[in-house]
Amino acid sequence: MSIESDTLSIFALGGVYEIGKNMYVVQYGDDIVVIDCGSKFPDESLLGIDLIVPDISYLLDNKDKVRALVVTHGHEDHIGGIPYILKQLNIPLYGTRLTLGLIKGKLKEHRLKETTLHEIQSDSLIELGAMKLSFFRTNHSIPDCLGIVLDTPEGTVVHTGDFKFDLSPSNKQFPDIHRMAGIGEKGVLVLLSESTNAERPGFTPSERLVGERIEEVFQKAQNKIFLSTFASNVNRLQQVVDAAIITNRKLLLLGRSMVNVVAIAQELGYINIPDGMLIEAKEANSLPREQVAVLCTGSQGEPLAALSRLASSTYPHTEISPGDTVILASSPIPGNERNVASMLNHLYLLGANVIHGSSAASGMHVSGHGSQEELKLMLTLMKPKFFVPIHGEYRMLYQHRQLAESVGVESDHIYILNNGDVLDIKGENVQQLRKVTAGNTLVDGLGIGDIGNIVLRDRKHLAEDGILVVVITLSRTEGTILSGPDIISRGFVYVRESEALLGEVSQLVIKTIGDLQENGNDGKWSILKHRIKESISKYLYAKTKRRPMILPIIIEV
């Protein structure tokens, strides 16, 4: 479908119908502005995959039109995909001071040196082609969060970023409600607003309450304290530091991301840690347990993260002892509940006093996302003509749609877009008919996007039923068997306990080769391999009801 050059187009390449991998695109004519470039972690079906980032085929096809990548804040679901995308598409990048600090660490790790980085503040003004960008301050669970205002010839588009309305934030970065109201007064054509907590009634509590609760637990704890939270929750990290200062505890950092984020935030002035407070593991072991606090990663039960390894007593030089206090200052991300539950069981078995969850009794976590009343407040301030809920699974987007209707947004002016669905606006003509390429790019080790469905299918097959390798050496001139068949089993059956079964497989291979020779097909190795696989597969399924991957290897001598 052809689109006129002066059309405003809005679409997502990630972040809707899902949690994570946020990437949104606003295009006017020949000018494209990209907002955020996040990642998300794979589920159990994506065996061996390390990370998922957005598919940027559309941007690569239109790379001459891409003016910049503008980043709202420094969480992984908004910046995690940046190094992988920049390897394919080197574009200018705009972000706040802390956001750029976190991104620089990623670029250094990936040895990317040619990217142009521009620091912005809430009062910055940027001109990118036909679009003029301005910003407004929001608050979230990380400092330096911005909403974005894109003034286009067709009208104003607002992207809220992640936000809540915390009127007493612990870091003194107050949401700029007056600025938001001013933007709404001037007129907003399209509002893109996050939907994470659209199902949660009321208001999200202030982060300050968590700081008070952390200090209270630090005061009461008798032995060593272990506190795990998201490394990127810089506000929470400062609260832990403050509680450690009050209770005269030294602080040990565990986990690579925790060490990196604290170093960056401390260098940029977002965390204030007194000299001599941070210690290494050896020094921590020489101090009385009541003088040590440990700040670590792993609140989501990740198997290789610090807290999971501490729970399983496999972390070097540091251990959890009976009577120690363990605090999980976070709530499980959907999909991680099983890992967290398993880790909690291990912590209780070690005799630790465990405090976890976002309940009133725990008080150790509040969300960084606005609940229903805050989402309605944003809609009321912006007063958009059209509304596109973003940043959430479908049920969250749907609930956000109902909230918008409740504050007066017309139902036929609300569009729930899937990744790749395009909203085109030109004058009074608004339509959602086009699609662009959108999906997942899988990262496995150093490979970006080189793992497809066939490889994943093979991995699943291997994981479920194992593999049987059949090695045969044949005479090139006569076609007779010179050695073998040698049967190698991995993940299928234990060889020593299945010698009779494997012996029968070996005889079956010899018979299959003999039958083919009689029929004059002994020289066609593709036919031979296919018949061997087919005959073994039928036989093993009849005997075991399993279907291992069968790999015939034929060597000619």
N, C-alpha and C positions, 0 to 999 in steps of 0.2 A: 504493500500500500504506500503510495507516494504522499509525502507530507510537505505542505508549503513551508518555505524557508523561514517565515516569520511566525512560526508556531511555537508555543511553549509546551515542552514535553517533560513529564516527571515520571520516574520509575525507580524501582529498587533492583539491585543486583544481588542483594542479600539482606536478611534481617526481618523479613515478613514471612508468616507461616512457620517461624522457627525462632529460637533464642540464640543470638550470636550472629557472627559473620555480617555485621551491618555495613551496607554500602548503598548509598542513594545517589541518584543522578538527576540534575536539573539541566535541561538543554533548551537554549533559545537560538534558533537558526543554526549558525555554524559555531556556536560557543557552548562548551560542555563544562560544567562544574561538578566535581565528584565530592560527596560528603561522606567521610569516614571510610575505613577499609579494614574491617575486623576479621577475626577468625573464630572458629568454634572447634571443640574437641569432637572426635568421632565417637559413634556409639559402638556397641559390641559387634555389629555386623560388618564393620569396616576393619577387618583384621589387618594389623600391622601398620595402619595409617596413623601418622603422627598428628596431623592438623588438617582442617578444612578451611579453604579460603574461597572468595567469590570467583566465579568464571568471568573474566573481563574481555571475552571475545568481542563484544560490541565496542568497547573502548579501543581495543587494538585495531579494529576495522575503521575507527574514526579518530585515530590518534592525533591527527593534525588539528582536530577541533577541541581536544581536551586542554583546557586552560590551567587547571590546578586541582589539587586534592586539598580540601579543607577539613580539618579534624576537630570535632567538638570537644573531646577529652581523651584522657590517656588510658582507658581500660582496654583490656585485650580484645574484647568483642568489637572494638572500634579502631584499634591500631595493630592488632596481631597479624593482619595480612599484608601490611605495608611493605616489608622487605621483599616478599615474594612477588608482589605486583610491580614494584619498582625495577625488578630485574627484567621485566618485560616492557614496561612503560615508564620511562624516566620523565616525571612531570614535577613542577614546583609544588611545594607542600607548605601549607599554612597551619599554624597551631599556636597555642599559648605556651608560656615558658616551661611549665612542668611537662606538658604534653610533648613538646619538642625534646626535652631532656630525656624522656623515656624512649622516644622514637630514635634519638641519636644512639642510645645504647644498643638498640636492635640493628641499626644500620652498621654500627661498628662490628657487631657480632657477625654480620653477613658480608662484611668488607665492601660496603657500598659507600663510595666517597663522592660521587658526582651529583648527588641530589641537592637541589637548592631549597633551603629551609628559610621560611619567613616567620618571625615571631609577631603575634597579634595580641591585642588586649580587647577588652569589652568596648572601648571607644574607637577601635581601628576602623578605617574605611578602605576598601579595596575595589579596584575596577578590573574586572576580568571580561574582556570583550564587551558585549552589550549588557552585561550584568554588573550591578554595583552591590557590593556586599558590606553589610554592617552587622553588629553583634550585640548581644545582651547577656548579662551575667545570670547564670542559674546556679543552684547548688545541688550537689550529688555527693557520693561517698569518696570523691577524690577532688582535690582543689583544681581551680582554673577551668571550670566547665563553662561553655558558651552555647547559646542558641544562635542561629544564623538567620539573617534577613537578606534575601536576595531580591533586589529591585530589578525587574525586567521590563522591557517595553510593554509587555502584556499585563503586568501587574506584579504585586509583591507576593513572594513565596517565603514562608517561615518554617524553619526546621528547628524544633525545640532542643535537640540533643536529649540526653538523659537528665531528668530533673526531679526535684521535690521542692516544696515550699517550706524550708526549715528557717523559721524566723529568728532562731537563736543558735546559729551554727557554731560549732566549736572552733572553726578556723576563721571566723569573722567575715567570711565571704557571703554576704547577704544576697538573696535573689533580687534583681533589679525590677521590682514590680512596676514602678513608675515608668520605666523605659518600655516594658511590655505593654502597658496600657496605652502609651503614646504610639506604639507601632499599630495597635488595634484601632486607635482613633484615625490614623491616616488611611487605614483600609488594608485588609489582608485578603488577597485573592485565594490562596491555598495555604492551609496549615497542615504540616506533617508533624504529628505529636506522638511521643512514645507511649506504649500501651502495657508495659510490664505488669503494673499493679492494677489494671483496669477491673479486675475481679475483686479487689480488696476494698471494702467500704471504709469511709471515714478519711482521716488524715494519717500520714506516716509520722511516727514520733520523731523527735529531734535526736540527732547524734549525741547531743550533750548528755542525754540520759544514760547512754552507754558508758561515757567517760566516768560518770558518778558511780555506776555499778562496778566498773573495773577497779576503781580506787577502793571501793568498799571491800571487794574480795581480796585485793592485795593486802589490805590492813589486817584481815582475819586469817590469812593463810599462814601456816606454821612452817612448812618446808619449802622446797623449790616450787616455783610457778612456771608452767608451760602454757603459753597463750598462742593459739594459731588463728590466723585470719588471712584474708586476701592481701598479698604483698602490695597491691596497688591501692589499698584503702589507706592512704597516707594520713588522713585525719585520725583513723583508729590507731595507727602506729604511734602518733604523737601522744594520744591518750595513754597508751601503754608506757611510753617513756615518762610521762608526768607521774603516773602511779608508781613507777619504779623509783623516781626521785624522792617522792614523799615517804616511801617505805624503806629508803636506804638500800636498795638492791642494785647490783650490777646487772648488765643486760648482755645476754648472749644471743646472737643472730644465727639461725640455722635455715638452710635452703638457699639455693643460688639466686632465685628471683627476689627473695627477701633481702639478701645482702646487696644486690644490685640496686633495688628501688630505694633502700635506705641511703645508700651512698649518693645516688643522684639527687634525691630529695634533700639530703643534708647539704650537699654542695650548692644547690639552688636556693637554700634557705627556707624550705617548706617543712623541715623537721629540725627542731633544736634539741641536740643531745649534748650534755656537758662533757668536757674533756675527761677522759679516763673512765667513762661509764661503760663503754663497749668493751667486752672482754672476749678472749678466745676460750675454747673448750677446756684446755689444760688448766688455765687459771680458774675457770668456773669449778673444776673438780677439786681445787685446793681451798676453796672458800666454804664456809658453813652454808648448808643448803638454804637456810632462811635469808641469805644475803644475795641470792641469785634468782633472776627471772630469765626465761628463755622465750624469745619471740621467733616463731617458726612458720613455715608454709605447711600445707597439707590439710587444711580445714575441710576439704571436699573428699577426703579419703583416698587421694591419688596414691596408688601402690608404691611409687618411688619417691614420694615427697617426704619431707622430714618427719612429720608427726606419725605417718603410717609406719615408718621404719622404727621410730621410737616405740610405738605401740607393739611392734613385733620384736623388740629388743635387738635390732640389727643395725642401729645407727652407731657409728664409731665414736668413742670417747665420751658419749653422753647417754644417760639412761634415766628412765622414770622409775622411782622407788615408791614403795607403799607410803601413803601419807602426803605425797606430792599433789599439788592442785593442777589440773589440766582444764583449760578454758578454750572452748571453740567459739570464737567471737564472729560467727557467721551462721547462715542457714544453708542447708544443702541445695545446690542447683538441681532442678528437675533432671532425674536420670542418675544422680550420684547417691541417692538415698541408701542403696544397698552397700556401697563401699564405706559410707560414713557409719552405718550401723555395725558393720564388721569391725571397723577400727574402734568404735566405742566399746564393743565387747572385750577387745584385747586390753584397752585401757583400764576397764573395771577389773579384769583379771590380774592386772599388775598391782592392784590395790590403790589406784589413784582416786582422788576426789574429783569427779568430772562435772563440769558445768557447761551446758551447751543449749543451743536453741534460742529462738527469738521470743519465747513466751515471756509474760510479765514476771514469772517466777525466776527465770534466768536473767533476763534483762541484758544479755550480752550481745544482742544484735538488733539493729533496726535497718530497714531497707533504705537504699539510696534512691528509690524510685517513688514518685508521688502516687498516693492512693486515689480513690474515686473523686473525692472532693477537690483534690489538687488538680486532677485532670480537668474537672469541670471549671475550675478557676482559670486555668490556662485558656480554655476555649472561650470563656467569658471575656477575658482580657483581650484576646486576639480578634474575636468576632469575625471568623473567616467566612468567606462566601462558599468555598469548597473545603472539605476536610478529608484528609487521608490518614487514618491511623496506621502507625508503623511500629516496628520494634516489639514483636511478640508473636506468639502462636495464634492460630486463627480464632480460637475462643476468646483470646484477649482483645484482638482487633474487633471482633463482633461486639463484645461488651463495651468497648470504647465507642463504637458506633451508637449504641443505645444511650450512652452518657451524653454524646454530642446532641442527639435528638432531644434529650431532656432539657438542654439549655438553649434550645431554639434553632439549631442547625437543621435545615430542611433535609429530609431523608434522601431525596433524590440528588442532593449535593454532597453526599458522603460516598466515598469510593474505597472499598477494600481491595487492594491490589495484591496479587501474588508476585513473587520475584519474576521480573521480565515483562509484566503487564505495564503498558504505557498509557498514561493519562495525557491526552493532547488537548490543548486549549488555544483557541483562536477566536477572539471576540466573544460572541454569545454561543459559539459552537464548541461544546465540550464532549469528548468521546473517549471511550476506553475500548478500542477495537484492535490495536496493534500489540504485538509481542516482540521483544528482542531476546537474544540468547542470554539465558541466565541459568546458573546451576552451581555445582560444587567443583572446585579444583582440589584434588587430593594431594597432600604433601606427605611423602614417604622418604625419610632421610634427606638426601640432596635432590631427589627428584620432585619436580613440580608438575603435576598434571599428567605424568606418564603412567599412572596406574588407572586402568579402566575396569569395566565390568568383568572381562574375561579373566584378568589376573585375580580380582577379588573372588570370582567364582571358584577358581583353582585353589585359592587359600582356604576358602570355606570347605571345599571338598577334602583337602588335606587335613584340616582341623577336625572334621567330623569322622572320617573313615581311614585316614592314613594313606600310605603309598606302598605299592609292591613293584619293585624293579626286577625285570627279567633280562639277564645278560646272556647272550648266545654268541659263540664264535663259529662262523660258517666258512667253508672252503669256497673261494671265489670261482674256481673252475668247476668243481663237482657239485657244489651246493649242499654238501654233507656237513653234519655237525662235528666240529673239531673239539669243542669244549663247551661245558654247560649242559643244560641251562642252569645258571646260578641265580638263586632267588634271594632278593634282599627285601626285608620287611621293615618299615618304619611307621609306627603309629597304627599298625593294622593288627598283627598278632605278635606275641613273643616267640621268637624262632625256636628256642630250646623246648618250649612246651607245645609246639605245633609242627614238629618235624614230619609227622605223617601227612598232614594236610599239604604242606609245602612240597613234599615228595610227590603227592598226587598231581599238584600243579605242574611240577617238572615233567612228569610223564605226559600230561595233557599237552604241554608245549611241544614235546617230541612228536606226539601223534599228529598235532595240527600241522607241523612242518612237513611230516611224511605225507599227509593227505594232499597238501598243496603241490608237493613234488610230483605226485602221481597224476595230478590234473594239469601239470605243465606250467604252474605259476611260481615256481621256486625262485625265479630271478627278479620278480617284482616285489621289492622290499616294502613298498607302501601297502600292498595287499597282504603281505606276510605279517607286518606289524598290526594291521587292522584285525586280521583273523585271530592272532594271538590274544590281543586285548579283548576281543569279543568272546572267545571261548573261555578265557580265564574269568572274565567278569560274570558270565552266566553260571559257571561252576561255583565260584566263591559265594555268590548270592544264594544259590541253592543250599550250600553247606552252612553259611554263617549269617545270612540276611544282612550282609554288609557290602558296600560298594567302594572298595579302596580305589584310589587312582592307580592305574596300571601303566607302567612305562617300560615298553620293550626296547632294549638296546641291542642292535645287531652289528657285529663286527665282522668284516670280511678280511680274510687272510689269503 
